[in-house]
Amino acid sequence: MAKLNFGGVEENVVTREEFPLEKAREVLKNETVAVIGYGVQGPGQALNQRDNGINVIVGQREKSKSWDKAIRDGFVPGQTLFPIEEALQKGTIICYLLSDAAQIALWPTVKKHLTKGKALYFSHGFGVTFNEQTGIVPPADVDVFLVAPKGSGTSLRRMFLQGRGLNSSYAIYQDATGRAFERVASLGIAVGSGYLFETDFKKEVYSDLTGERGTLMGAIQGIFAAQYDVLRAKGHSPSEAFNETVEELTQSLMPLVAENGMDWMYANCSTTAQRGALDWWKKFRDATAPVFKELYESVAAGKESQRSIDSNSKPDYREKLEEELTELRESELWQTGKTVRSLRPENQPAVKKEANEPNKIASLLKKLADKPESVG
């Protein structure tokens, strides 16, 4: 296992160089990987494994939208697509990718099929870490581990198709066979990870729940809304408020931060922007630090997990969820965003058409490079 320096701290990391796909295929050649659930993470992980030559099957409830989606994605009923309990029976590695609430409901069925030597795979430490709330306590004679991609299943699949990889964490909760590490590393590479960094189940779920409620979704939406509302209240138009709050960040700045880091961004912006950012970032840090501290403590105390379980288990959960999502979707902020996105050049019909034609400029440049006198 490679040891890499992260800002002065040495960590264990599994890289593709150290653990190539060929090695993963060799480790998994006699395994049947049963992906249970075809909703958020299931499609990306199942499709990437299949494309990487792993023997993967999908277990999903019949006559559901997800069952139909799996068929559209090329999984064949009776061959690579099965009702959940049949897939559980066939699988030697069970990728348990249902929602947290659904994992709790199905656990008695799953546990029945976790016979000696099998492996139970998660992409989230929730069920096992909060087992007093979930009841998910794996048998002692199976391997238990996780691979948690640092992004959505959609991003995992998209980056795989682009020849890239989404970084993931991995953790081993239980090594009953002595093969847990090679199994989890192989699966991490097979699902399309760029590299795998080591953690444990508790740290994974604590950081994940904090991140989702914090900078990844909750905090960023709160900051967007606050800045947008202030600009609108001061007389700025919806398009101006949106462009200065969201569009410039997501379309221009964040891709550059992803490529080079925030330090590079600070060093390569205007001196006016530079001065303002340096003056204000610590004020935002100090203002939000108490909220993040409260959030982490709520996660660690099990309050966030219990709230999720209680809310997501109610019969009218989906109806209530849709009401909240509708409120967000129909807000002026995101209705403006919908219009702004439609105006991006790549979303214009003429540009789309041109994008499908041969690139004339590239062709001319190639001619110039090959034979300068051919371009007049």
Secondary structure as a PSIPRED ss2 file (coil, helix, strand):
# PSIPRED VFORMAT (PSIPRED V4.0)

   1 M C   1.000  0.000  0.000
   2 A E   0.000  0.000  1.000
   3 K E   0.000  0.000  1.000
   4 L E   0.000  0.000  1.000
   5 N E   0.000  0.000  1.000
   6 F E   0.000  0.000  1.000
   7 G C   1.000  0.000  0.000
   8 G C   1.000  0.000  0.000
   9 V E   0.000  0.000  1.000
  10 E E   0.000  0.000  1.000
  11 E E   0.000  0.000  1.000
  12 N E   0.000  0.000  1.000
  13 V E   0.000  0.000  1.000
  14 V E   0.000  0.000  1.000
  15 T E   0.000  0.000  1.000
  16 R C   1.000  0.000  0.000
  17 E C   1.000  0.000  0.000
  18 E C   1.000  0.000  0.000
  19 F C   1.000  0.000  0.000
  20 P C   1.000  0.000  0.000
  21 L H   0.000  1.000  0.000
  22 E H   0.000  1.000  0.000
  23 K H   0.000  1.000  0.000
  24 A H   0.000  1.000  0.000
  25 R H   0.000  1.000  0.000
  26 E H   0.000  1.000  0.000
  27 V H   0.000  1.000  0.000
  28 L C   1.000  0.000  0.000
  29 K C   1.000  0.000  0.000
  30 N C   1.000  0.000  0.000
  31 E C   1.000  0.000  0.000
  32 T C   1.000  0.000  0.000
  33 V E   0.000  0.000  1.000
  34 A E   0.000  0.000  1.000
  35 V E   0.000  0.000  1.000
  36 I E   0.000  0.000  1.000
  37 G C   1.000  0.000  0.000
  38 Y C   1.000  0.000  0.000
  39 G C   1.000  0.000  0.000
  40 V C   1.000  0.000  0.000
  41 Q C   1.000  0.000  0.000
  42 G H   0.000  1.000  0.000
  43 P H   0.000  1.000  0.000
  44 G H   0.000  1.000  0.000
  45 Q H   0.000  1.000  0.000
  46 A H   0.000  1.000  0.000
  47 L H   0.000  1.000  0.000
  48 N H   0.000  1.000  0.000
  49 Q H   0.000  1.000  0.000
  50 R H   0.000  1.000  0.000
  51 D H   0.000  1.000  0.000
  52 N C   1.000  0.000  0.000
  53 G C   1.000  0.000  0.000
  54 I C   1.000  0.000  0.000
  55 N C   1.000  0.000  0.000
  56 V E   0.000  0.000  1.000
  57 I E   0.000  0.000  1.000
  58 V E   0.000  0.000  1.000
  59 G E   0.000  0.000  1.000
  60 Q C   1.000  0.000  0.000
  61 R C   1.000  0.000  0.000
  62 E C   1.000  0.000  0.000
  63 K C   1.000  0.000  0.000
  64 S C   1.000  0.000  0.000
  65 K H   0.000  1.000  0.000
  66 S H   0.000  1.000  0.000
  67 W H   0.000  1.000  0.000
  68 D H   0.000  1.000  0.000
  69 K H   0.000  1.000  0.000
  70 A H   0.000  1.000  0.000
  71 I H   0.000  1.000  0.000
  72 R H   0.000  1.000  0.000
  73 D C   1.000  0.000  0.000
  74 G C   1.000  0.000  0.000
  75 F C   1.000  0.000  0.000
  76 V C   1.000  0.000  0.000
  77 P E   0.000  0.000  1.000
  78 G C   1.000  0.000  0.000
  79 Q C   1.000  0.000  0.000
  80 T C   1.000  0.000  0.000
  81 L E   0.000  0.000  1.000
  82 F E   0.000  0.000  1.000
  83 P C   1.000  0.000  0.000
  84 I H   0.000  1.000  0.000
  85 E H   0.000  1.000  0.000
  86 E H   0.000  1.000  0.000
  87 A H   0.000  1.000  0.000
  88 L H   0.000  1.000  0.000
  89 Q H   0.000  1.000  0.000
  90 K H   0.000  1.000  0.000
  91 G C   1.000  0.000  0.000
  92 T C   1.000  0.000  0.000
  93 I E   0.000  0.000  1.000
  94 I E   0.000  0.000  1.000
  95 C E   0.000  0.000  1.000
  96 Y E   0.000  0.000  1.000
  97 L C   1.000  0.000  0.000
  98 L C   1.000  0.000  0.000
  99 S C   1.000  0.000  0.000
 100 D H   0.000  1.000  0.000
 101 A H   0.000  1.000  0.000
 102 A H   0.000  1.000  0.000
 103 Q H   0.000  1.000  0.000
 104 I H   0.000  1.000  0.000
 105 A H   0.000  1.000  0.000
 106 L H   0.000  1.000  0.000
 107 W H   0.000  1.000  0.000
 108 P H   0.000  1.000  0.000
 109 T H   0.000  1.000  0.000
 110 V H   0.000  1.000  0.000
 111 K H   0.000  1.000  0.000
 112 K H   0.000  1.000  0.000
 113 H C   1.000  0.000  0.000
 114 L C   1.000  0.000  0.000
 115 T C   1.000  0.000  0.000
 116 K C   1.000  0.000  0.000
 117 G C   1.000  0.000  0.000
 118 K C   1.000  0.000  0.000
 119 A E   0.000  0.000  1.000
 120 L E   0.000  0.000  1.000
 121 Y E   0.000  0.000  1.000
 122 F E   0.000  0.000  1.000
 123 S C   1.000  0.000  0.000
 124 H C   1.000  0.000  0.000
 125 G C   1.000  0.000  0.000
 126 F H   0.000  1.000  0.000
 127 G H   0.000  1.000  0.000
 128 V H   0.000  1.000  0.000
 129 T H   0.000  1.000  0.000
 130 F C   1.000  0.000  0.000
 131 N H   0.000  1.000  0.000
 132 E H   0.000  1.000  0.000
 133 Q H   0.000  1.000  0.000
 134 T H   0.000  1.000  0.000
 135 G C   1.000  0.000  0.000
 136 I C   1.000  0.000  0.000
 137 V C   1.000  0.000  0.000
 138 P C   1.000  0.000  0.000
 139 P C   1.000  0.000  0.000
 140 A C   1.000  0.000  0.000
 141 D C   1.000  0.000  0.000
 142 V C   1.000  0.000  0.000
 143 D E   0.000  0.000  1.000
 144 V E   0.000  0.000  1.000
 145 F E   0.000  0.000  1.000
 146 L E   0.000  0.000  1.000
 147 V E   0.000  0.000  1.000
 148 A E   0.000  0.000  1.000
 149 P E   0.000  0.000  1.000
 150 K C   1.000  0.000  0.000
 151 G C   1.000  0.000  0.000
 152 S C   1.000  0.000  0.000
 153 G H   0.000  1.000  0.000
 154 T H   0.000  1.000  0.000
 155 S H   0.000  1.000  0.000
 156 L H   0.000  1.000  0.000
 157 R H   0.000  1.000  0.000
 158 R H   0.000  1.000  0.000
 159 M H   0.000  1.000  0.000
 160 F H   0.000  1.000  0.000
 161 L H   0.000  1.000  0.000
 162 Q C   1.000  0.000  0.000
 163 G C   1.000  0.000  0.000
 164 R C   1.000  0.000  0.000
 165 G C   1.000  0.000  0.000
 166 L E   0.000  0.000  1.000
 167 N E   0.000  0.000  1.000
 168 S E   0.000  0.000  1.000
 169 S E   0.000  0.000  1.000
 170 Y E   0.000  0.000  1.000
 171 A E   0.000  0.000  1.000
 172 I E   0.000  0.000  1.000
 173 Y E   0.000  0.000  1.000
 174 Q E   0.000  0.000  1.000
 175 D C   1.000  0.000  0.000
 176 A C   1.000  0.000  0.000
 177 T C   1.000  0.000  0.000
 178 G C   1.000  0.000  0.000
 179 R C   1.000  0.000  0.000
 180 A H   0.000  1.000  0.000
 181 F H   0.000  1.000  0.000
 182 E H   0.000  1.000  0.000
 183 R H   0.000  1.000  0.000
 184 V H   0.000  1.000  0.000
 185 A H   0.000  1.000  0.000
 186 S H   0.000  1.000  0.000
 187 L H   0.000  1.000  0.000
 188 G H   0.000  1.000  0.000
 189 I H   0.000  1.000  0.000
 190 A H   0.000  1.000  0.000
 191 V C   1.000  0.000  0.000
 192 G C   1.000  0.000  0.000
 193 S E   0.000  0.000  1.000
 194 G E   0.000  0.000  1.000
 195 Y E   0.000  0.000  1.000
 196 L E   0.000  0.000  1.000
 197 F E   0.000  0.000  1.000
 198 E E   0.000  0.000  1.000
 199 T C   1.000  0.000  0.000
 200 D C   1.000  0.000  0.000
 201 F H   0.000  1.000  0.000
 202 K H   0.000  1.000  0.000
 203 K H   0.000  1.000  0.000
 204 E H   0.000  1.000  0.000
 205 V H   0.000  1.000  0.000
 206 Y H   0.000  1.000  0.000
 207 S H   0.000  1.000  0.000
 208 D H   0.000  1.000  0.000
 209 L H   0.000  1.000  0.000
 210 T H   0.000  1.000  0.000
 211 G H   0.000  1.000  0.000
 212 E H   0.000  1.000  0.000
 213 R H   0.000  1.000  0.000
 214 G C   1.000  0.000  0.000
 215 T C   1.000  0.000  0.000
 216 L C   1.000  0.000  0.000
 217 M C   1.000  0.000  0.000
 218 G H   0.000  1.000  0.000
 219 A H   0.000  1.000  0.000
 220 I H   0.000  1.000  0.000
 221 Q H   0.000  1.000  0.000
 222 G H   0.000  1.000  0.000
 223 I H   0.000  1.000  0.000
 224 F H   0.000  1.000  0.000
 225 A H   0.000  1.000  0.000
 226 A H   0.000  1.000  0.000
 227 Q H   0.000  1.000  0.000
 228 Y H   0.000  1.000  0.000
 229 D H   0.000  1.000  0.000
 230 V H   0.000  1.000  0.000
 231 L H   0.000  1.000  0.000
 232 R H   0.000  1.000  0.000
 233 A H   0.000  1.000  0.000
 234 K C   1.000  0.000  0.000
 235 G C   1.000  0.000  0.000
 236 H C   1.000  0.000  0.000
 237 S C   1.000  0.000  0.000
 238 P H   0.000  1.000  0.000
 239 S H   0.000  1.000  0.000
 240 E H   0.000  1.000  0.000
 241 A H   0.000  1.000  0.000
 242 F H   0.000  1.000  0.000
 243 N H   0.000  1.000  0.000
 244 E H   0.000  1.000  0.000
 245 T H   0.000  1.000  0.000
 246 V H   0.000  1.000  0.000
 247 E H   0.000  1.000  0.000
 248 E H   0.000  1.000  0.000
 249 L H   0.000  1.000  0.000
 250 T H   0.000  1.000  0.000
 251 Q H   0.000  1.000  0.000
 252 S H   0.000  1.000  0.000
 253 L H   0.000  1.000  0.000
 254 M H   0.000  1.000  0.000
 255 P H   0.000  1.000  0.000
 256 L H   0.000  1.000  0.000
 257 V H   0.000  1.000  0.000
 258 A H   0.000  1.000  0.000
 259 E H   0.000  1.000  0.000
 260 N H   0.000  1.000  0.000
 261 G C   1.000  0.000  0.000
 262 M H   0.000  1.000  0.000
 263 D H   0.000  1.000  0.000
 264 W H   0.000  1.000  0.000
 265 M H   0.000  1.000  0.000
 266 Y H   0.000  1.000  0.000
 267 A H   0.000  1.000  0.000
 268 N C   1.000  0.000  0.000
 269 C C   1.000  0.000  0.000
 270 S C   1.000  0.000  0.000
 271 T H   0.000  1.000  0.000
 272 T H   0.000  1.000  0.000
 273 A H   0.000  1.000  0.000
 274 Q H   0.000  1.000  0.000
 275 R H   0.000  1.000  0.000
 276 G H   0.000  1.000  0.000
 277 A H   0.000  1.000  0.000
 278 L H   0.000  1.000  0.000
 279 D H   0.000  1.000  0.000
 280 W H   0.000  1.000  0.000
 281 W H   0.000  1.000  0.000
 282 K H   0.000  1.000  0.000
 283 K H   0.000  1.000  0.000
 284 F H   0.000  1.000  0.000
 285 R H   0.000  1.000  0.000
 286 D H   0.000  1.000  0.000
 287 A H   0.000  1.000  0.000
 288 T H   0.000  1.000  0.000
 289 A H   0.000  1.000  0.000
 290 P H   0.000  1.000  0.000
 291 V H   0.000  1.000  0.000
 292 F H   0.000  1.000  0.000
 293 K H   0.000  1.000  0.000
 294 E H   0.000  1.000  0.000
 295 L H   0.000  1.000  0.000
 296 Y H   0.000  1.000  0.000
 297 E H   0.000  1.000  0.000
 298 S H   0.000  1.000  0.000
 299 V H   0.000  1.000  0.000
 300 A H   0.000  1.000  0.000
 301 A C   1.000  0.000  0.000
 302 G C   1.000  0.000  0.000
 303 K H   0.000  1.000  0.000
 304 E H   0.000  1.000  0.000
 305 S H   0.000  1.000  0.000
 306 Q H   0.000  1.000  0.000
 307 R H   0.000  1.000  0.000
 308 S H   0.000  1.000  0.000
 309 I H   0.000  1.000  0.000
 310 D H   0.000  1.000  0.000
 311 S H   0.000  1.000  0.000
 312 N H   0.000  1.000  0.000
 313 S C   1.000  0.000  0.000
 314 K C   1.000  0.000  0.000
 315 P C   1.000  0.000  0.000
 316 D C   1.000  0.000  0.000
 317 Y H   0.000  1.000  0.000
 318 R H   0.000  1.000  0.000
 319 E H   0.000  1.000  0.000
 320 K H   0.000  1.000  0.000
 321 L H   0.000  1.000  0.000
 322 E H   0.000  1.000  0.000
 323 E H   0.000  1.000  0.000
 324 E H   0.000  1.000  0.000
 325 L H   0.000  1.000  0.000
 326 T H   0.000  1.000  0.000
 327 E H   0.000  1.000  0.000
 328 L H   0.000  1.000  0.000
 329 R H   0.000  1.000  0.000
 330 E C   1.000  0.000  0.000
 331 S C   1.000  0.000  0.000
 332 E H   0.000  1.000  0.000
 333 L H   0.000  1.000  0.000
 334 W H   0.000  1.000  0.000
 335 Q H   0.000  1.000  0.000
 336 T H   0.000  1.000  0.000
 337 G H   0.000  1.000  0.000
 338 K H   0.000  1.000  0.000
 339 T H   0.000  1.000  0.000
 340 V H   0.000  1.000  0.000
 341 R H   0.000  1.000  0.000
 342 S H   0.000  1.000  0.000
 343 L C   1.000  0.000  0.000
 344 R C   1.000  0.000  0.000
 345 P H   0.000  1.000  0.000
 346 E H   0.000  1.000  0.000
 347 N H   0.000  1.000  0.000
 348 Q C   1.000  0.000  0.000
 349 P H   0.000  1.000  0.000
 350 A H   0.000  1.000  0.000
 351 V H   0.000  1.000  0.000
 352 K H   0.000  1.000  0.000
 353 K H   0.000  1.000  0.000
 354 E H   0.000  1.000  0.000
 355 A H   0.000  1.000  0.000
 356 N C   1.000  0.000  0.000
 357 E C   1.000  0.000  0.000
 358 P C   1.000  0.000  0.000
 359 N C   1.000  0.000  0.000
 360 K H   0.000  1.000  0.000
 361 I H   0.000  1.000  0.000
 362 A H   0.000  1.000  0.000
 363 S H   0.000  1.000  0.000
 364 L H   0.000  1.000  0.000
 365 L H   0.000  1.000  0.000
 366 K H   0.000  1.000  0.000
 367 K H   0.000  1.000  0.000
 368 L H   0.000  1.000  0.000
 369 A H   0.000  1.000  0.000
 370 D H   0.000  1.000  0.000
 371 K C   1.000  0.000  0.000
 372 P H   0.000  1.000  0.000
 373 E H   0.000  1.000  0.000
 374 S H   0.000  1.000  0.000
 375 V C   1.000  0.000  0.000
 376 G C   1.000  0.000  0.000
